[in-house]
Amino acid sequence: MKAIEIAKAGEIKIVERPLPEVGSGDVLLKVKYVGFCGSDLSTFLGKNPMVTYPRIPGHEISAEIVTLGSQVPDSLAIGQNVTVVPYTHCGQCTSCKQKRYNACRYNQTLGVQRDGAMAEFVAVPWEKVLVANALNAIQLALVEPLTVGFHAIDNARVTDSDTVLVFGCGMIGAGAIIRAVLRGATVIAVDIDDEKLTVAKQLGADFTINSRTQDLHDEVQAITHGDGPSVVVEAAGNPHTYRSAIEEVAFAGRVVCIGYAGADVAIPTKLWVQKELEIMGSRNANPADFEAVIKYLSKTSPNLDLLVSKVVTVQKAGLMMKTWAESPGSLLKILVQF
């Protein structure tokens, strides 16, 4: 079968791989679309410390069931349209014992610590397969990236009384915006790209701020009448936005960190203590987040042109990755069609 392989930093190519072996508890999937994630870009750039080479990337999956292992339950059937929870969990670490499987100490995400789904076929344990016949093939590939932002908003316990500021309006930030809007919160979207801010507005953000051309602090203070937002979501992965999150959040506020900054961040501990802040990480997503995104996509049917920047063939995936690497802020989501 054909697969896309990142052979080493800066080198991506199409290779031939054998068909996956299907164990008794596995499901063989015919891949339809796979999204390029920011972690895949980091792998291509040689900046992902969790990856060894060569690596098949991809964990944002749209697929169809083609083969069932002998011990797969009857709830799954050949021909069903599915997406996949791409994380593993050990069941024994402290996170798993609290049923926070998304934060498993020994997690191995498809396309990161192990080969992913950018191939014609992929075999996965049946427990990780989610049937979503109500969604079309492109929508299925958007489920996993949206769940990460949904999970962050859940971690922050957002309600309709909150004002939520989201740093970074890429796909992860888009998920946080959508979920916060669904919760009835007032949403402020912050980015340095006007096109992404336009998308954020169409997804329901009440206010947008271009922090490159506008004074972030003055704008936030004006919107919140001097209080600051009760919740800040850091989805940009930038040392500057990490610091701004603590500076701009309201007293007794919550800061949720999703993005991996490229360098260590000096935290203003005076503000952390004075404001009595809750600062928390948010990693991956739980099954409930997947269910929430599937429900949102099936009931709302958002304009997919807002979320999908490019759809490319397998043959053009390598060129698209190189183009993205040259201008990482210009694209929201790239899908590869198999």
Secondary structure by P-SEA (a helix, b strand, c coil): cbbbbcccccbbbbbbbccccccccbbbbbccbbbbcaaaaaaaacccccccccccccccccccccccccccccccccccccccccccccccccccccccccccccccccccccccccccbbbbccccccccccccaaaaaaaaaaaaaaaaaaaacccccbbbbbccccaaaaaaaaaaaaaccbbbbbcccaaaaaaaaaaccccccccccccaaaaaaaaaccccccbbbcccccaaaaaaaaacccccbbbbbccccccccccaaaaaaaaccbbbbbccccaaaaaaaaaaaacccccccccccccccccaaaaaaaaaaaccccccbbbbcc
